[in-house]
């Protein structure tokens, strides 16, 4: 894959991520996702030596 193709794919992924983040803000589901991420990090930190 050429570097220009990689840039296009990266730009599309970034644009779709920002779109889904905006939809999450609008629909009020962002708090639910942040709670899940918080629990995942708590579990990961608890298992660290």
N, C-alpha and C positions, 0 to 999 in steps of 0.2 A: 504494500500500500504506500503510495506516495505521501510525502509530508503534507501536500495540499489537501489530499483526501482525508488525512487524519485530522487536519484542522476543521474541515467541514463536518466530519462526524462529531468531533469534540464540541463544536459550536451548536450542533443540533441537540446533543445530549444536555448541554448547559441550558439551552433555551427551553427544552422540555422539563428539566428540573425546576427552573424558575417558574414555569407555568403551573406545575403541580404544587409548588410551594404557595403560590398565590391562591390557587384553588383551596388549598388547606386553610389558609388564613380566612378566606371568604366563608367556607362551610363550617368553620369552628372545630375542625378535627386536628388542628396543630397541637393542642394541649394533650390530646391522647397520644400522638406520636412522640412528643417530648417526654411524656411519662414512661413510655416503653423504652426509649433511649436511656433515660435516667436509670431505670431498673437494670438494663443491660450493663451499663458502666459500673453500677454498684456491685453487681455480681462479678465482673471482671476484676475490679479492684480488690474485692474480698478474697479472691483466689490468688492474688499476687503475693509473693513472699515479702 
